[in-house]
Amino acid sequence: MSGSRVLILGDVPALVAVVVRAAGLEPVRSRPDLVLCHGGDGTLLRAERMYPGVPKIPVRAGTRSEPCTQHRLERVLERLLADELDVEVLPKIEARVGAWRGLAVNDVVLRNHNPAIAVRFELTIGEQSTAELTGDGLVIATPFGSTGYYRSVTRSSVATGLGVAFNNCTEVRAPLHHTDERPIIVRIVRGPAVLVHDNDARPIPVRAGQGFVVAAAAETATILGLDALRCQECRREGGQRYNPH
């Protein structure tokens, strides 16, 4: 483990800070060595937007179920200090609309701005282009993100590359598995539409005639102990609220 300055982001930070101090680590509000994400998947994504490049430690909060023994906060910190947490480097993707650039660990989502009006769009990868598509939009997901919204649309996930899901299109289309470095180019034929990356609550408007590009980014996200978010036992419903001290 490198550094002991831990910034806490998520649920009940004051109570979590008690456990962090007891472990011999220093809770801080700036210049962290690590960010402890106490919550769920959304907390991890928010932390990566706020503190890009700083290693993250996810710990699932017990607001809906109690984490299993291995993934309780105290145990995760013990494993951290013993250098027992697996380190995973997750790829990011970038979306560009004009001068705007957004980075995502999970996905980039195109949606119709008005639920009553479908968006029409075209998709191009290299020399291959689709005909004009009409629907609610599309989801472009990383392998990590493909277990979320992408999976709910396609009932599948991807292990490599990018997955492209067509959301409620009038023409039924199977998802695309994009495995090379060519950018994905989307042009809006009829809008208005919005572009969202990860769980950022600030959608980017995309008008008819505009386009956006999604491609692999140079940046990555470093996560320690990602198994805490993947554990099915921790995800079970109906457990007791977890008191972390």
C-alpha positions as a Markdown table, in Angstrom:
| # | Residue | x | y | z |
|---|---|---|---|---|
| 1 | Met | 0.0 | 0.0 | 0.0 |
| 2 | Ser | 1.3 | 3.5 | -0.9 |
| 3 | Gly | 0.3 | 6.3 | 1.4 |
| 4 | Ser | -2.1 | 6.5 | 4.4 |
| 5 | Arg | -4.2 | 9.6 | 3.6 |
| 6 | Val | -7.7 | 8.4 | 2.9 |
| 7 | Leu | -10.6 | 10.6 | 1.6 |
| 8 | Ile | -14.0 | 9.1 | 2.5 |
| 9 | Leu | -16.8 | 9.5 | 0.0 |
| 10 | Gly | -20.3 | 8.2 | 0.4 |
| 11 | Asp | -22.6 | 7.1 | 3.3 |
| 12 | Val | -22.1 | 8.2 | 6.9 |
| 13 | Pro | -18.5 | 9.6 | 6.5 |
| 14 | Ala | -18.1 | 10.5 | 10.1 |
| 15 | Leu | -18.8 | 6.9 | 11.3 |
| 16 | Val | -16.5 | 5.5 | 8.6 |
| 17 | Ala | -13.8 | 8.0 | 9.7 |
| 18 | Val | -13.8 | 6.4 | 13.2 |
| 19 | Val | -13.0 | 3.0 | 11.6 |
| 20 | Val | -10.4 | 4.5 | 9.3 |
| 21 | Arg | -8.6 | 6.1 | 12.3 |
| 22 | Ala | -8.8 | 2.9 | 14.3 |
| 23 | Ala | -7.0 | 1.2 | 11.5 |
| 24 | Gly | -4.1 | 3.7 | 11.7 |
| 25 | Leu | -5.0 | 5.6 | 8.6 |
| 26 | Glu | -5.6 | 9.4 | 8.3 |
| 27 | Pro | -9.0 | 10.6 | 7.1 |
| 28 | Val | -8.4 | 13.8 | 4.9 |
| 29 | Arg | -10.5 | 16.2 | 2.8 |
| 30 | Ser | -7.9 | 16.9 | 0.1 |
| 31 | Arg | -4.8 | 15.5 | -1.5 |
| 32 | Pro | -5.7 | 11.9 | -0.8 |
| 33 | Asp | -3.5 | 8.8 | -1.4 |
| 34 | Leu | -6.6 | 6.7 | -1.6 |
| 35 | Val | -10.4 | 7.3 | -1.9 |
| 36 | Leu | -12.6 | 5.0 | 0.2 |
| 37 | Cys | -15.9 | 4.7 | -1.6 |
| 38 | His | -18.5 | 3.8 | 1.0 |
| 39 | Gly | -21.7 | 3.0 | -0.9 |
| 40 | Gly | -22.3 | 1.2 | -4.1 |
| 41 | Asp | -21.4 | 1.3 | -7.8 |
| 42 | Gly | -22.6 | 4.9 | -8.2 |
| 43 | Thr | -20.3 | 6.1 | -5.4 |
| 44 | Leu | -17.3 | 4.5 | -7.1 |
| 45 | Leu | -18.2 | 6.2 | -10.4 |
| 46 | Arg | -18.7 | 9.6 | -8.7 |
| 47 | Ala | -15.4 | 9.2 | -6.9 |
| 48 | Glu | -13.5 | 8.6 | -10.1 |
| 49 | Arg | -15.0 | 11.7 | -11.7 |
| 50 | Met | -14.1 | 13.8 | -8.6 |
| 51 | Tyr | -10.6 | 12.3 | -8.1 |
| 52 | Pro | -9.4 | 10.8 | -11.4 |
| 53 | Gly | -6.3 | 8.7 | -11.2 |
| 54 | Val | -6.3 | 8.3 | -7.4 |
| 55 | Pro | -6.7 | 4.7 | -6.4 |
| 56 | Lys | -10.2 | 3.8 | -5.1 |
| 57 | Ile | -11.3 | 1.3 | -2.4 |
| 58 | Pro | -15.0 | 0.3 | -2.8 |
| 59 | Val | -16.9 | -0.8 | 0.3 |
| 60 | Arg | -20.6 | -1.6 | -0.1 |
| 61 | Ala | -22.7 | 0.3 | 2.5 |
| 62 | Gly | -25.2 | -1.7 | 4.5 |
| 63 | Thr | -28.2 | 0.5 | 3.8 |
| 64 | Arg | -30.1 | -2.5 | 2.1 |
| 65 | Ser | -28.0 | -5.5 | 3.2 |
| 66 | Glu | -25.1 | -6.3 | 5.5 |
| 67 | Pro | -21.8 | -6.9 | 3.7 |
| 68 | Cys | -20.4 | -10.4 | 4.1 |
| 69 | Thr | -17.6 | -11.0 | 6.6 |
| 70 | Gln | -14.8 | -10.6 | 4.0 |
| 71 | His | -16.2 | -7.3 | 2.8 |
| 72 | Arg | -17.1 | -5.5 | 6.0 |
| 73 | Leu | -15.3 | -2.2 | 6.3 |
| 74 | Glu | -12.9 | -3.3 | 9.1 |
| 75 | Arg | -11.9 | -6.4 | 7.2 |
| 76 | Val | -11.3 | -4.5 | 3.9 |
| 77 | Leu | -9.0 | -2.1 | 5.8 |
| 78 | Glu | -7.2 | -5.0 | 7.4 |
| 79 | Arg | -6.6 | -6.5 | 3.9 |
| 80 | Leu | -5.5 | -3.1 | 2.6 |
| 81 | Leu | -2.8 | -2.7 | 5.3 |
| 82 | Ala | -1.7 | -6.3 | 4.6 |
| 83 | Asp | -1.5 | -5.6 | 0.9 |
| 84 | Glu | -4.0 | -8.4 | 0.3 |
| 85 | Leu | -6.4 | -6.4 | -1.9 |
| 86 | Asp | -6.3 | -7.2 | -5.6 |
| 87 | Val | -5.5 | -4.2 | -7.8 |
| 88 | Glu | -7.4 | -3.9 | -11.0 |
| 89 | Val | -6.9 | -1.2 | -13.7 |
| 90 | Leu | -10.1 | -0.5 | -15.5 |
| 91 | Pro | -10.1 | 1.0 | -19.0 |
| 92 | Lys | -12.0 | 4.2 | -19.6 |
| 93 | Ile | -13.8 | 5.5 | -22.7 |
| 94 | Glu | -14.1 | 9.0 | -23.8 |
| 95 | Ala | -17.0 | 10.8 | -25.5 |
| 96 | Arg | -16.6 | 14.0 | -27.5 |
| 97 | Val | -19.3 | 16.5 | -28.6 |
| 98 | Gly | -17.7 | 19.5 | -30.2 |
| 99 | Ala | -15.1 | 20.8 | -27.7 |
| 100 | Trp | -16.7 | 18.9 | -24.8 |
| 101 | Arg | -15.0 | 15.7 | -23.6 |
| 102 | Gly | -16.3 | 13.3 | -21.0 |
| 103 | Leu | -14.6 | 10.2 | -19.5 |
| 104 | Ala | -16.5 | 7.1 | -18.4 |
| 105 | Val | -15.7 | 3.9 | -16.5 |
| 106 | Asn | -19.1 | 2.4 | -17.1 |
| 107 | Asp | -20.8 | 3.6 | -20.2 |
| 108 | Val | -21.9 | 6.4 | -22.5 |
| 109 | Val | -25.6 | 6.6 | -23.1 |
| 110 | Leu | -27.6 | 8.4 | -25.8 |
| 111 | Arg | -31.2 | 9.1 | -24.9 |
| 112 | Asn | -34.1 | 10.9 | -26.5 |
| 113 | His | -34.6 | 14.2 | -24.6 |
| 114 | Asn | -38.4 | 14.0 | -24.8 |
| 115 | Pro | -39.8 | 10.6 | -23.9 |
| 116 | Ala | -42.7 | 11.2 | -26.3 |
| 117 | Ile | -40.4 | 11.7 | -29.3 |
| 118 | Ala | -38.0 | 9.0 | -30.5 |
| 119 | Val | -34.5 | 10.0 | -31.5 |
| 120 | Arg | -33.2 | 9.1 | -35.0 |
| 121 | Phe | -29.5 | 8.5 | -35.4 |
| 122 | Glu | -26.9 | 6.8 | -37.6 |
| 123 | Leu | -23.8 | 4.9 | -36.3 |
| 124 | Thr | -20.5 | 4.5 | -38.1 |
| 125 | Ile | -17.5 | 2.4 | -37.2 |
| 126 | Gly | -14.7 | 2.6 | -39.8 |
| 127 | Glu | -16.2 | 1.9 | -43.2 |
| 128 | Gln | -19.3 | 0.3 | -41.8 |
| 129 | Ser | -22.5 | 2.4 | -41.2 |
| 130 | Thr | -26.0 | 1.5 | -40.1 |
| 131 | Ala | -29.1 | 2.8 | -41.8 |
| 132 | Glu | -31.0 | 5.4 | -39.9 |
| 133 | Leu | -32.2 | 4.0 | -36.6 |
| 134 | Thr | -35.2 | 5.2 | -34.6 |
| 135 | Gly | -35.7 | 4.5 | -30.9 |
| 136 | Asp | -34.8 | 5.6 | -27.4 |
| 137 | Gly | -31.1 | 5.7 | -28.1 |
| 138 | Leu | -28.1 | 3.5 | -27.4 |
| 139 | Val | -25.7 | 2.3 | -24.7 |
| 140 | Ile | -21.9 | 2.0 | -25.3 |
| 141 | Ala | -20.4 | 0.1 | -22.4 |
| 142 | Thr | -17.0 | -1.1 | -21.2 |
| 143 | Pro | -16.7 | -4.6 | -19.8 |
| 144 | Phe | -17.1 | -3.3 | -16.3 |
| 145 | Gly | -20.1 | -1.2 | -17.2 |
| 146 | Ser | -21.7 | -3.9 | -19.3 |
| 147 | Thr | -23.1 | -5.6 | -16.2 |
| 148 | Gly | -25.3 | -2.5 | -15.6 |
| 149 | Tyr | -27.6 | -0.7 | -18.0 |
| 150 | Tyr | -26.2 | -2.5 | -21.0 |
| 151 | Arg | -27.1 | -5.8 | -19.5 |
| 152 | Ser | -30.6 | -4.6 | -18.7 |
| 153 | Val | -31.1 | -3.8 | -22.4 |
| 154 | Thr | -29.4 | -6.8 | -23.9 |
| 155 | Arg | -29.5 | -9.5 | -21.2 |
| 156 | Ser | -25.8 | -10.0 | -21.9 |
| 157 | Ser | -22.4 | -8.5 | -21.1 |
| 158 | Val | -19.0 | -8.3 | -22.8 |
| 159 | Ala | -15.6 | -9.4 | -21.4 |
| 160 | Thr | -13.4 | -7.4 | -23.8 |
| 161 | Gly | -13.7 | -4.3 | -26.0 |
| 162 | Leu | -17.0 | -2.4 | -26.0 |
| 163 | Gly | -20.6 | -3.4 | -26.2 |
| 164 | Val | -23.1 | -1.3 | -28.2 |
| 165 | Ala | -26.7 | -1.8 | -27.3 |
| 166 | Phe | -29.6 | -0.4 | -29.3 |
| 167 | Asn | -32.3 | 0.8 | -26.8 |
| 168 | Asn | -35.9 | 0.1 | -27.8 |
| 169 | Cys | -35.3 | 0.7 | -31.6 |
| 170 | Thr | -38.2 | 0.1 | -34.0 |
| 171 | Glu | -36.0 | -2.2 | -35.9 |
| 172 | Val | -34.8 | -5.0 | -33.7 |
| 173 | Arg | -31.0 | -5.1 | -33.7 |
| 174 | Ala | -28.6 | -7.4 | -31.9 |
| 175 | Pro | -25.9 | -5.6 | -29.8 |
| 176 | Leu | -22.5 | -5.0 | -31.4 |
| 177 | His | -19.3 | -6.2 | -29.9 |
| 178 | His | -16.6 | -3.7 | -30.8 |
| 179 | Thr | -13.1 | -5.1 | -30.3 |
| 180 | Asp | -10.7 | -2.8 | -32.2 |
| 181 | Glu | -9.4 | 0.8 | -31.8 |
| 182 | Arg | -11.7 | 2.5 | -34.3 |
| 183 | Pro | -13.9 | 5.2 | -32.8 |
| 184 | Ile | -17.6 | 4.9 | -32.8 |
| 185 | Ile | -19.3 | 7.8 | -34.5 |
| 186 | Val | -22.9 | 8.7 | -34.0 |
| 187 | Arg | -24.8 | 11.3 | -35.9 |
| 188 | Ile | -28.2 | 12.6 | -34.7 |
| 189 | Val | -30.7 | 12.8 | -37.6 |
| 190 | Arg | -33.6 | 14.0 | -35.5 |
| 191 | Gly | -33.5 | 15.2 | -31.9 |
| 192 | Pro | -33.3 | 16.6 | -29.5 |
| 193 | Ala | -31.3 | 14.1 | -27.6 |
| 194 | Val | -28.9 | 14.0 | -24.6 |
| 195 | Leu | -25.7 | 12.3 | -23.9 |
| 196 | Val | -24.9 | 10.9 | -20.4 |
| 197 | His | -21.6 | 9.4 | -19.2 |
| 198 | Asp | -21.6 | 7.1 | -16.2 |
| 199 | Asn | -24.0 | 8.4 | -13.6 |
| 200 | Asp | -23.2 | 12.1 | -14.1 |
| 201 | Ala | -26.4 | 14.1 | -13.6 |
| 202 | Arg | -25.4 | 16.8 | -16.1 |
| 203 | Pro | -26.6 | 15.6 | -19.5 |
| 204 | Ile | -25.0 | 17.0 | -22.6 |
| 205 | Pro | -27.5 | 18.2 | -25.3 |
| 206 | Val | -27.1 | 16.9 | -28.8 |
| 207 | Arg | -29.1 | 18.5 | -31.6 |
| 208 | Ala | -30.1 | 17.2 | -35.0 |
| 209 | Gly | -27.2 | 17.4 | -37.4 |
| 210 | Gln | -24.7 | 17.1 | -34.5 |
| 211 | Gly | -22.6 | 14.0 | -33.9 |
| 212 | Phe | -20.5 | 12.6 | -31.1 |
| 213 | Val | -17.5 | 10.2 | -31.0 |
| 214 | Val | -16.8 | 7.4 | -28.4 |
| 215 | Ala | -13.4 | 5.8 | -28.3 |
| 216 | Ala | -11.0 | 4.2 | -25.8 |
| 217 | Ala | -9.3 | 6.8 | -23.6 |
| 218 | Ala | -5.7 | 7.0 | -22.5 |
| 219 | Glu | -6.8 | 7.3 | -18.9 |
| 220 | Thr | -7.6 | 4.4 | -16.6 |
| 221 | Ala | -9.1 | 3.8 | -13.1 |
| 222 | Thr | -7.2 | 1.9 | -10.4 |
| 223 | Ile | -9.4 | 0.0 | -8.0 |
| 224 | Leu | -8.3 | -2.0 | -4.9 |
| 225 | Gly | -10.6 | -4.8 | -3.8 |
| 226 | Leu | -13.2 | -4.6 | -6.5 |
| 227 | Asp | -14.5 | -7.9 | -5.3 |
| 228 | Ala | -16.4 | -6.0 | -2.7 |
| 229 | Leu | -18.8 | -4.7 | -5.4 |
| 230 | Arg | -19.0 | -8.0 | -7.2 |
| 231 | Cys | -19.8 | -10.2 | -4.2 |
| 232 | Gln | -23.3 | -11.6 | -4.7 |
| 233 | Glu | -23.7 | -12.3 | -1.0 |
| 234 | Cys | -23.2 | -8.6 | -0.3 |
| 235 | Arg | -25.9 | -7.7 | -2.9 |
| 236 | Arg | -28.6 | -9.8 | -1.3 |
| 237 | Glu | -31.8 | -7.9 | -0.3 |
| 238 | Gly | -33.3 | -7.7 | 3.1 |
| 239 | Gly | -30.3 | -7.6 | 5.4 |
| 240 | Gln | -29.8 | -5.4 | 8.4 |
| 241 | Arg | -28.5 | -1.9 | 8.1 |
| 242 | Tyr | -24.7 | -2.0 | 8.7 |
| 243 | Asn | -23.3 | 0.1 | 11.5 |
| 244 | Pro | -19.6 | 0.5 | 10.6 |
| 245 | His | -18.2 | 1.1 | 14.1 |
